[in-house]
Amino acid sequence: MENEKTINREFFSDSMDSCNKQICCEIPEGFTKIESKAFYDWLSCKYVIIPSSVKEIADDALLWDNIHLVISNHSFFESHKYSFSVIPYVNYEISKIIISLFEKIENIDSKVDIHTDDIDSKKGMINKEVDTILQELDLKIQDLQSKKEALDHEYCDLFKQIDGNSKCLKDINEKINKMAKEAFIKLDGDLIRAKINIDNYVEQLGNKADEYRSDLKQITKSIEKEKKKIIQSIEKEKKQMVDSISQMVLDKVCEENPYKMITIVINDKKIQSDKPKIFHYQLEDVIKLVAAGFNPLLVGPAGCGKNVIIEQVADYFGWKFFYVNDVTEEYKVMGFVDANGHYCKTQFYEAFTNGGFIMIDELDQSNAAALLAINSAIGTGYHEYASFPDGQLYPKHSDFHIAAAANTYGNGANMLYCGRNQLDVASLNRFTPIFIDYDCNLESSLVSTQDFLPLYWKVRKIVEANRIRQVISTRNIVNADKMISNNLFEINKVFDFTLTQGMSNEDLRIILNDLGKTSSTGSFENQFHNYLRKVKKISMSEY
C-alpha cells in the first residue's frame, strides 16, 4: 500500500551496536508492518512496545524467547502462546510505567541468587582440594610403579648373563636372590609407607569432607531460611506494586474509554473495571423513576444518550438487559408459532416471564395497534399478565421492568421526525415521559479536543431557535473530535461531515448571520465563517 510504513532488518543497519545493547524496543507510532527478523539484532531486548498503528507482525519478527513483556493490542498474540506477559497498549506514558515496574521486579528477583553463588563457590573450593590430593596420590603410585619396572629390567639383564656364562650360575643365583630379597624388602617397605600415607591422606580428606558437609548443611539451612524470608518479602512487595500499578493503569484507561469494560492483566494479576465512569446528568432522575415502579419514556433528540442511560440503569440495579428496536408488528414482542407448531419466543417474553429490564426503542415509530398487545402486561400495577401465542397466560415476573425511548411524545410526525406515528393514549398512559436534553458537561468529558465545542454548541442553539431541520447531537460532536484529534480530514470536510450535513443555503445564511452577532473570535469559529463564505459561497448580505 502507498501509505504503508514497514520496519525490516536493514532499518537498523546504521545503529547495530546500539540495538544489541538496548533492553527496550519502542516501535514508533505510524509504522503499520514489522517484517521477518526485523529485530533479530536486538539480542538484549526484554521489553517491546507495539502501538496500535501496527497491523501486521511476522511470526519471527523478534527473538520472542528473550522477551519478558509485550505491550500491544495486536490480535497476533491471541493465536500464539509465549512465555512473556501481554498488556493492552494505551499510550507511551502508561507503557513506560509498566516497563519500569517489570524492571523493579527483576531487580528484586536477582537478590535471591546472591547466597546461592556463595554455596557454589565453597563447593568449588572443596572439589578443587579433593582433586589436588587425588593427583598427589596418583603421582606416588606412578613413582612406585616406575621403581618396580626398573627392577624387572634389572632381573632380565641378570638372567641374560646367566644364560651366557653357566659357570657363574651359582654365584649369580645367590647374588640374584640377595638382590631380590633386598629389593623386595625395600619395595615392601615403600609400599607399606605409601599405604600408610594413603590411609592418612584419605583419613584427612574424610575429616575435611565431614567438616565441609557440616558447614555446608548449616549454610544451606541458613540460606534456605533467608531465601524464604526474601521470597516472602518480594512476593509481598510484588503484590503491592502490581495492585498499585494495575489500578493506576486501569483508572487511566477508563478515563480515555469511559463506556468500555476494561481488563488489565499484569503477572497473572487480573483487575477489571466495574462500570462506566461518565453519566448523563439526568441518569439519577431515571433511576428514581424506575426504583419507584414507574415505566420511564425517555423523549429527546437523536444522539442525546437515551439508550446509554437505560443501559446504565440496568447495570445500576444489576438486571439482565433486553432490547426491542421498535414494535411495527405484534409478533416482534409477543412471538409467533411457526409452521411446525413451535412457539418462537422473543426478548419481551424472556423478560416478562423470567425477569429483566427491557427497552423498547423508537416507541414513536411503532405501530399503535401492535403496542396494544402489551398494554395488559404493563398496566396499572395490579393483576398484570400477558397471553402469548403458545396459548398460555403468564403473570408478570416480580423482577420485570420496562422503559422506552422516543424522539417525540407520540403525537405524530413533526418537522424533524417526519416518520413518527401517532400513538394510542392507552399505551402512552402506561409510561412516564421525561425529556432528555443534550448534556454539555458529558460531551466535554467525551472529547479530547475542547476548542471546537463552543462552535458546535452555538450552531445547535441557532438550529433549535430557528427550527432548522437539522440535529447537532452528541454523536456528531464525538465524531468531530475523532476526525480532528486524529487529523483524518482538513477542517472544511469535518464541518461537512459533522455540522452542516447537507443544510440548504438558506439555513446556512441564517446560521452565518446569527454567528455574526456574537462577539467570540475563537479560531474554530473563524474557520467556520471562512468555510461558509468561501467554500459554501454564503453571503450575510443576502439574508
C-alpha positions in Angstrom: 0.0 0.0 0.0 1.1 3.6 -0.7 0.9 4.8 3.0 2.2 1.5 4.5 5.3 2.1 6.6 7.3 -1.1 7.4 10.3 -2.0 9.7 12.8 -4.5 8.4 16.3 -5.6 9.5 18.0 -3.1 7.2 16.1 -0.3 9.0 18.7 -0.5 11.9 21.8 -1.2 9.9 23.4 2.2 10.9 23.0 1.6 14.6 23.6 -2.2 15.0 25.9 -1.9 18.1 23.4 0.3 19.9 20.4 -2.0 19.1 22.3 -5.0 20.5 22.6 -3.3 23.9 19.1 -1.9 24.3 16.7 -3.8 26.5 13.5 -1.8 25.5 12.2 -1.7 21.9 9.8 1.2 21.3 8.3 0.9 17.9 7.4 4.4 16.7 3.8 5.5 16.0 2.8 5.4 12.3 4.5 2.1 11.4 2.0 -0.4 10.1 4.1 -3.6 9.5 7.0 -5.5 11.1 8.7 -7.8 8.6 10.6 -11.1 9.2 13.7 -10.9 11.5 13.4 -7.1 11.8 14.6 -7.1 15.4 16.9 -10.2 15.3 19.9 -7.9 16.2 18.3 -6.7 19.4 19.9 -9.5 21.5 19.4 -7.8 24.9 15.8 -6.7 24.2 13.4 -7.7 27.0 10.5 -5.3 26.6 8.6 -4.4 23.4 6.0 -1.6 22.9 3.9 -2.0 19.8 1.5 0.9 19.1 -2.0 0.5 17.6 -0.8 1.6 14.2 1.0 -1.7 13.6 -1.5 -4.0 11.8 0.9 -6.9 10.8 3.7 -8.7 12.7 5.8 -11.5 11.2 6.0 -14.7 13.3 9.8 -14.4 13.5 10.0 -10.6 13.7 11.6 -10.7 17.2 13.6 -13.2 19.3 10.5 -14.0 21.3 12.3 -16.3 23.8 14.3 -13.3 25.1 11.2 -11.2 25.6 9.7 -10.6 29.1 6.9 -8.2 28.3 4.9 -7.1 25.2 2.6 -4.1 25.3 0.2 -4.3 22.4 -3.4 -4.5 21.3 -2.5 -6.7 18.2 -4.5 -9.9 17.6 -1.2 -11.6 16.8 -0.8 -12.6 20.5 -4.2 -14.2 20.8 -3.2 -17.0 18.4 0.4 -17.5 19.7 1.4 -18.9 23.1 4.6 -17.3 24.5 6.2 -17.2 28.0 6.0 -13.4 28.2 3.2 -11.2 29.5 1.0 -9.2 27.2 -0.7 -5.9 28.3 -3.1 -3.7 26.3 -1.4 -0.7 24.7 -2.9 2.7 25.7 -0.1 5.2 25.1 3.6 5.5 25.6 3.3 7.2 29.1 1.5 4.2 30.6 3.7 1.7 28.7 6.9 3.2 30.2 5.3 3.0 33.7 4.5 -0.7 33.2 8.1 -1.4 31.9 9.6 0.3 35.0 7.5 -2.0 37.2 8.9 -5.1 35.5 12.5 -3.8 35.8 12.0 -3.3 39.5 10.5 -6.8 39.9 13.5 -8.3 38.1 16.0 -6.4 40.2 14.3 -7.7 43.4 14.4 -11.3 42.0 18.1 -11.1 41.5 18.6 -10.8 45.2 17.7 -14.4 45.7 20.7 -15.7 43.7 23.4 -14.0 46.0 23.7 -16.7 48.6 23.5 -19.5 46.1 26.6 -18.1 44.5 28.5 -18.4 47.9 27.5 -22.1 48.2 28.7 -22.8 44.6 32.0 -21.1 45.4 32.6 -23.2 48.5 31.6 -26.3 46.7 34.2 -25.4 44.0 36.9 -25.0 46.7 36.2 -28.4 48.2 36.2 -30.1 44.8 39.4 -28.4 43.9 41.2 -29.5 47.1 40.0 -33.1 46.7 41.3 -33.1 43.1 44.7 -31.9 44.4 45.0 -34.7 47.0 44.0 -37.4 44.4 46.6 -36.0 42.0 49.3 -36.4 44.7 48.3 -40.0 45.3 48.4 -40.8 41.6 52.0 -39.4 41.4 53.2 -41.5 44.3 51.7 -44.7 42.8 53.3 -43.9 39.5 56.6 -43.5 41.2 56.4 -46.9 42.9 55.3 -48.5 39.6 58.3 -47.0 37.8 60.7 -48.5 40.5 59.1 -51.9 40.1 59.5 -51.7 36.3 63.2 -50.8 36.8 63.8 -53.8 39.0 62.1 -56.0 36.4 64.5 -54.8 33.8 67.5 -55.4 36.1 66.3 -59.0 36.7 66.0 -59.6 33.0 69.6 -58.5 32.4 70.9 -60.9 35.1 69.1 -63.8 33.6 70.7 -63.0 30.2 74.2 -63.0 31.8 73.3 -66.4 33.4 72.5 -67.9 30.0 75.8 -66.6 28.6 78.0 -67.8 31.4 76.8 -71.0 33.1 79.9 -71.3 35.2 78.9 -68.3 37.3 75.4 -69.7 37.8 75.6 -70.4 41.5 77.2 -67.1 42.4 74.8 -65.2 40.1 71.9 -67.1 41.7 73.0 -66.1 45.2 73.6 -62.6 44.0 70.2 -62.5 42.4 68.5 -64.0 45.5 70.3 -61.4 47.7 69.5 -58.5 45.4 65.9 -59.7 45.0 65.5 -60.1 48.7 66.9 -56.7 49.4 64.8 -55.2 46.6 61.6 -56.9 47.8 62.2 -55.8 51.4 62.8 -52.3 50.2 59.7 -52.5 47.9 57.6 -53.9 50.7 58.7 -51.0 52.9 57.9 -48.4 50.3 54.5 -50.0 49.7 53.8 -50.1 53.4 54.8 -46.5 53.8 52.8 -45.5 50.7 49.8 -47.3 52.0 50.2 -45.6 55.4 50.5 -42.2 53.7 47.5 -43.0 51.5 45.4 -44.0 54.5 46.5 -40.8 56.3 45.5 -38.7 53.2 42.2 -40.5 53.0 41.5 -40.0 56.7 42.4 -36.3 56.5 40.3 -36.0 53.3 37.4 -37.7 55.1 37.7 -35.4 58.1 37.8 -32.3 55.9 34.9 -33.6 53.9 32.9 -34.1 57.1 33.7 -30.6 58.2 32.7 -29.2 54.8 29.5 -31.3 54.8 28.6 -30.0 58.3 29.4 -26.4 57.3 27.5 -26.8 54.0 24.5 -28.2 55.9 24.5 -25.2 58.2 25.0 -22.8 55.4 22.2 -24.4 53.3 19.8 -24.2 56.2 20.7 -20.5 56.8 20.4 -19.7 53.1 17.1 -21.5 52.8 15.8 -19.6 55.8 17.0 -16.3 54.3 15.7 -17.2 50.9 12.3 -18.0 52.3 12.2 -14.6 54.0 13.4 -12.8 50.9 10.8 -14.6 48.7 8.0 -13.7 51.1 9.2 -10.1 51.2 9.5 -10.0 47.4 6.0 -11.5 46.9 4.5 -9.0 49.3 6.3 -6.1 47.6 5.3 -7.5 44.1 1.7 -7.8 45.1 1.6 -4.2 46.5 3.3 -2.8 43.4 1.2 -4.8 40.9 -2.0 -3.8 42.7 -0.9 -0.2 42.7 0.3 0.0 39.1 -2.7 -2.1 37.8 -5.2 0.2 39.4 -3.4 3.3 38.2 -3.3 1.8 34.6 -7.0 0.8 34.9 -8.0 4.3 36.1 -6.1 5.9 33.2 -7.6 3.6 30.6 -11.1 4.1 32.0 -10.6 7.9 31.7 -9.9 7.5 28.0 -12.5 4.7 27.4 -15.5 5.7 29.7 -18.0 3.3 28.1 -15.9 0.2 27.9 -15.4 -2.7 30.4 -11.6 -2.7 30.8 -9.5 -5.7 31.9 -5.8 -5.3 32.9 -3.5 -8.4 33.4 0.0 -8.0 35.0 1.9 -11.1 36.2 -1.3 -13.1 36.3 -3.0 -10.4 38.4 -6.3 -9.6 36.8 -8.3 -6.4 37.6 -11.5 -5.3 35.8 -13.4 -2.0 35.8 -16.8 -2.3 37.4 -18.9 0.0 35.2 -18.7 3.2 33.1 -17.4 6.3 34.8 -19.3 9.1 32.9 -23.0 9.6 33.3 -25.7 11.9 31.8 -26.8 14.5 34.4 -30.4 13.1 34.2 -29.5 9.5 34.9 -30.3 9.9 38.6 -33.9 11.0 37.7 -34.4 8.0 35.6 -33.1 5.7 38.3 -35.5 7.2 40.8 -38.5 6.7 38.5 -37.6 3.0 37.9 -36.9 2.4 41.6 -40.4 3.8 42.4 -42.0 1.4 40.0 -42.7 3.8 37.0 -42.1 2.9 33.4 -40.0 5.8 32.0 -40.3 7.1 28.5 -37.2 9.0 27.5 -38.1 11.6 25.0 -35.3 13.6 23.4 -33.5 14.5 20.2 -31.3 12.0 18.3 -28.0 11.1 19.8 -28.6 12.7 23.2 -27.8 9.4 25.1 -31.2 7.9 25.8 -30.1 4.3 25.0 -27.0 4.7 27.1 -28.9 6.0 30.1 -31.3 3.0 30.0 -28.4 0.5 29.7 -26.7 2.2 32.7 -29.9 1.9 34.8 -30.0 -1.9 34.1 -26.3 -2.0 35.1 -27.0 0.0 38.3 -29.7 -2.4 39.5 -27.8 -5.5 38.2 -30.7 -6.6 36.0 -30.4 -8.5 32.8 -30.9 -6.2 29.8 -33.2 -6.9 26.9 -33.9 -4.7 23.8 -36.6 -4.3 21.1 -35.8 -1.8 18.4 -39.5 -0.9 17.7 -42.9 -2.6 17.6 -44.1 -2.4 14.0 -45.7 -5.8 14.2 -47.3 -7.6 17.2 -45.1 -10.7 16.7 -41.9 -8.7 17.4 -42.9 -8.6 21.1 -45.3 -11.5 21.5 -43.6 -14.1 19.3 -45.3 -16.5 16.9 -45.9 -20.2 16.2 -44.0 -21.4 13.1 -45.3 -23.9 10.5 -44.1 -26.8 12.7 -46.2 -25.7 15.6 -43.1 -24.5 17.5 -43.5 -21.3 19.5 -40.7 -18.8 18.8 -40.0 -16.7 21.9 -39.0 -13.1 22.0 -36.9 -10.7 24.2 -40.1 -9.4 25.7 -41.3 -13.0 26.5 -38.0 -13.8 28.3 -38.0 -10.5 30.3 -41.7 -10.8 31.2 -41.6 -14.4 32.3 -38.1 -14.7 33.8 -37.4 -11.2 34.9 -35.2 -8.5 33.4 -35.1 -4.9 32.2 -36.4 -4.4 28.6 -36.1 -1.3 26.5 -38.5 -0.5 23.6 -36.5 1.8 21.3 -38.1 4.2 18.8 -41.5 3.9 20.5 -43.0 6.6 18.4 -42.1 4.7 15.3 -44.1 1.7 16.5 -47.5 0.6 15.2 -50.2 1.8 17.6 -52.3 -1.4 17.1 -49.2 -3.6 17.8 -48.5 -1.8 21.0 -52.0 -2.5 22.4 -50.9 -6.2 22.6 -48.7 -5.4 25.6 -50.9 -3.0 27.4 -52.1 -5.6 29.8 -48.6 -6.6 30.6 -47.6 -3.1 31.6 -50.9 -2.0 33.0 -52.0 -0.4 36.3 -49.7 -2.4 38.6 -52.4 -4.9 39.6 -53.1 -8.2 38.0 -50.6 -7.7 35.3 -50.4 -10.6 32.9 -49.9 -11.5 29.2 -51.2 -14.1 26.8 -48.6 -15.3 24.4 -49.1 -17.3 21.1 -48.2 -20.5 22.8 -51.7 -20.5 24.4 -50.5 -19.8 27.9 -51.4 -17.0 30.2 -48.4 -15.7 32.2 -48.3 -13.4 35.2 -45.7 -10.7 35.2 -42.4 -11.8 36.9 -41.7 -9.8 40.1 -38.4 -8.5 38.6 -39.8 -7.5 35.2 -39.2 -3.8 34.3 -39.7 -1.8 31.1 -38.6 1.5 29.7 -38.9 3.2 26.2 -37.2 5.8 24.2 -38.6 8.2 21.5 -37.9 11.4 19.7 -41.4 12.7 20.1 -44.2 12.4 22.7 -46.2 10.1 20.5 -48.4 12.9 18.9 -47.2 12.1 15.4 -44.7 13.4 12.9 -43.1 16.8 13.1 -40.6 18.8 11.0 -37.5 16.9 12.2 -39.0 13.4 12.8 -41.4 13.1 9.9 -41.6 9.2 10.1 -43.0 9.1 13.6 -46.5 7.7 14.3 -49.4 8.9 16.5 -49.7 6.5 19.4 -52.8 5.4 21.3 -53.2 7.3 24.6 -53.9 3.9 26.4 -50.3 2.9 25.5 -48.7 6.3 26.2 -50.5 6.5 29.6 -48.6 3.4 30.8 -45.3 5.3 30.5 -44.0 8.3 32.4 -42.3 10.7 30.0 -39.1 12.5 30.9 -37.3 14.9 28.5 -33.6 14.1 27.9 -31.6 17.0 26.5 -28.0 17.2 25.4 -25.5 17.2 28.3 -22.7 19.7 27.6 -20.7 18.5 30.6 -20.9 14.9 29.3 -19.9 16.0 25.8 -17.0 17.9 27.2 -15.9 14.7 29.1 -16.1 12.6 26.0 -13.8 14.6 23.7 -10.0 15.2 23.8 -10.2 18.4 21.9 -12.2 21.1 23.7 -11.6 24.1 21.4 -14.3 23.2 18.8 -17.1 22.6 21.4 -18.3 26.3 21.7 -18.8 26.5 18.0 -20.9 23.3 17.8 -23.0 24.4 20.9 -23.7 27.8 19.3 -24.8 26.2 16.0 -27.0 23.8 17.9 -28.8 26.7 19.6 -29.2 28.6 16.4 -30.6 25.5 14.7 -33.1 24.9 17.5 -34.1 28.6 17.8 -34.8 28.9 14.0 -36.4 25.4 13.7 -33.9 24.4 11.1 -34.4 20.7 10.1 -31.0 19.5 11.4 -29.6 17.8 14.5 -26.3 18.6 16.2 -26.1 15.6 18.5 -23.6 14.3 21.0 -22.8 11.7 18.3 -21.9 14.5 15.9 -19.6 16.0 18.5 -17.8 12.7 19.3 -17.3 12.0 15.6 -15.9 15.5 15.0 -13.5 15.0 17.9 -12.2 11.8 16.4 -11.6 13.4 13.0 -9.9 16.5 14.5 -7.7 14.7 17.1 -6.6 12.0 14.5 -6.0 14.5 11.7 -8.3 12.4 9.4 -9.5 15.3 7.3 -8.9 19.0 6.8 -11.4 21.2 8.8 -13.8 22.0 6.0 -14.5 18.3 5.5 -15.0 17.9 9.2 -17.7 20.7 9.0 -19.3 18.9 6.0 -19.5 15.5 7.8 -20.5 16.6 11.3 -22.0 20.1 11.3 -23.7 21.3 8.1 -24.5 17.8 6.7 -26.4 18.9 3.6 -28.2 22.0 5.0 -29.7 24.3 2.5 -28.1 27.6 1.6 -31.0 29.5 3.3 -30.3 27.6 6.5 -26.6 28.3 6.3 -27.3 32.1 5.8 -29.4 32.0 9.0 -26.5 30.4 10.9 -23.9 32.8 9.4 -26.0 35.9 10.3 -26.7 34.7 13.9 -23.0 33.8 14.4 -22.1 37.2 13.1 -24.0 38.8 16.0 -21.7 37.1 18.6 -18.5 38.7 19.9 -16.4 35.5 20.0 -13.3 35.3 17.9 -12.4 31.6 18.5 -10.2 30.0 15.9 -12.7 27.3 15.0 -15.5 29.9 14.7 -13.3 31.9 12.3 -12.6 28.8 10.3 -16.3 28.1 10.1 -17.0 31.7 9.0 -14.4 31.2 6.2 -15.9 27.8 5.3 -19.4 29.3 4.9 -18.3 32.3 2.9 -15.5 30.8 0.7 -16.5 27.1 0.4 -20.3 27.3 0.6 -20.3 30.8 -1.0 -22.8 32.2 1.6 -23.1 35.9 2.0 -24.6 37.7 5.0 -26.0 40.5 2.8 -28.4 38.1 1.0 -30.3 37.3 4.2 
